[in-house]
Amino acid sequence: MLKRLFASRNNPCFANPSRWDTLILDLSGNRLEITLPPQDYEFAEEDRGRQFNLFDQSLYEYDTEPDRNGYPAHFEGVSVPGILRRNWETYGAIWSPQHLGSLQCYAVVCDTSRMPVKLNCFNPEQMERLIMHGFYYSDGPGNGTNEFDVPVNWQIMNLHDVEWVYCESWKRRPQWLKFTHATYGCDFSACLITPLFADKYLLLSFNATGSLPAEPSNRVMHERIAQIIPHIKLSLSPEAQKQRAEAKQLSPNARYSKTRKPEVWKYYESYREGDMSKGENEHIFEGPCSPPPALD
């Protein structure tokens, strides 16, 4: 209550509930346990169930078309909708009813079983390739012309004896945009990624849309994320443990990179304003962009 009383744009805060919820999800025998504050958002939370058959391909939306740059489809599947979504808002002065920013916890399962290059998610080096390939299509040139610094703050976390990759993606002002959007500098996603089966992995993201000034907004977002992370526990099924052991036996020296710098991706070759009197779009992007990261 005291935090809310003294909150401001320079000292934003979340609502501080007395109790957090522990959610338990059954992911084809894998048990995901996560403890979260209750939803604090203008819309009610959608219950997406607690049990998921990860081998039912109707759970996923697969990439089956060439991307915007003409590169072939990669056939990776993403669970749609996600298996978990919960939202919270940040607040400023107590007399202002409007929220300042928002943080969303969102979880999806990715299926690699239909991809042309067969990689094992339990092999850290191969999983890392899948992660960067995924970022190319979510935040890189494969997605559009909005630009991101990714991966940022790459690190390997051990949570309850399970290895997770943690990293962040920060939205930046693209060169073609003449104005600076209010959330540049405080618009980021923090991701946690770990294998579930040899051909499936879990992506848990915290998507922050903050407020200015950026520093106190980013601080309170990171504090909330840091409070949640120790309460994430994944217990692998006997089959998943078997697959992990087999991958370890095949590649005993495979490791994740300890650090990674943000990718230097080119989103387009050049930009010009379109001639709308000639029927052109407002923004014209010309020339090739960086290709997708190699998987093999």
Rosetta blueprint (number, residue, H / E / L):
1 M L
2 L H
3 K H
4 R H
5 L H
6 F L
7 A L
8 S E
9 R L
10 N L
11 N E
12 P L
13 C E
14 F E
15 A L
16 N L
17 P L
18 S L
19 R L
20 W L
21 D E
22 T E
23 L E
24 I E
25 L E
26 D E
27 L E
28 S L
29 G L
30 N E
31 R E
32 L E
33 E E
34 I E
35 T E
36 L E
37 P L
38 P L
39 Q L
40 D E
41 Y L
42 E L
43 F L
44 A L
45 E L
46 E L
47 D L
48 R L
49 G L
50 R L
51 Q E
52 F E
53 N L
54 L L
55 F L
56 D L
57 Q H
58 S H
59 L H
60 Y E
61 E E
62 Y E
63 D L
64 T L
65 E L
66 P L
67 D L
68 R L
69 N L
70 G L
71 Y L
72 P L
73 A L
74 H L
75 F L
76 E L
77 G E
78 V E
79 S E
80 V L
81 P L
82 G L
83 I L
84 L E
85 R E
86 R E
87 N E
88 W E
89 E E
90 T E
91 Y E
92 G L
93 A L
94 I L
95 W L
96 S L
97 P L
98 Q L
99 H L
100 L L
101 G E
102 S E
103 L E
104 Q E
105 C E
106 Y E
107 A E
108 V E
109 V E
110 C E
111 D E
112 T L
113 S L
114 R L
115 M L
116 P L
117 V L
118 K L
119 L L
120 N L
121 C L
122 F L
123 N L
124 P H
125 E H
126 Q H
127 M H
128 E H
129 R H
130 L H
131 I H
132 M H
133 H H
134 G H
135 F H
136 Y H
137 Y H
138 S H
139 D L
140 G L
141 P L
142 G L
143 N L
144 G L
145 T L
146 N L
147 E E
148 F E
149 D E
150 V E
151 P E
152 V E
153 N E
154 W E
155 Q E
156 I E
157 M E
158 N E
159 L E
160 H L
161 D L
162 V E
163 E E
164 W E
165 V E
166 Y E
167 C E
168 E E
169 S E
170 W E
171 K E
172 R E
173 R L
174 P L
175 Q L
176 W L
177 L L
178 K L
179 F L
180 T L
181 H L
182 A L
183 T L
184 Y L
185 G L
186 C L
187 D E
188 F E
189 S E
190 A E
191 C E
192 L E
193 I E
194 T E
195 P E
196 L E
197 F E
198 A L
199 D L
200 K E
201 Y E
202 L E
203 L E
204 L E
205 S E
206 F E
207 N E
208 A E
209 T E
210 G L
211 S L
212 L L
213 P L
214 A H
215 E H
216 P H
217 S H
218 N H
219 R H
220 V H
221 M H
222 H H
223 E H
224 R H
225 I H
226 A H
227 Q H
228 I H
229 I H
230 P H
231 H H
232 I E
233 K E
234 L E
235 S E
236 L L
237 S L
238 P H
239 E H
240 A H
241 Q H
242 K H
243 Q H
244 R H
245 A H
246 E H
247 A H
248 K H
249 Q H
250 L H
251 S L
252 P L
253 N L
254 A L
255 R L
256 Y L
257 S L
258 K L
259 T L
260 R L
261 K L
262 P L
263 E L
264 V L
265 W L
266 K L
267 Y L
268 Y L
269 E L
270 S E
271 Y E
272 R E
273 E E
274 G L
275 D L
276 M H
277 S H
278 K H
279 G L
280 E L
281 N L
282 E L
283 H E
284 I E
285 F E
286 E E
287 G L
288 P L
289 C L
290 S L
291 P L
292 P L
293 P L
294 A L
295 L L
296 D L
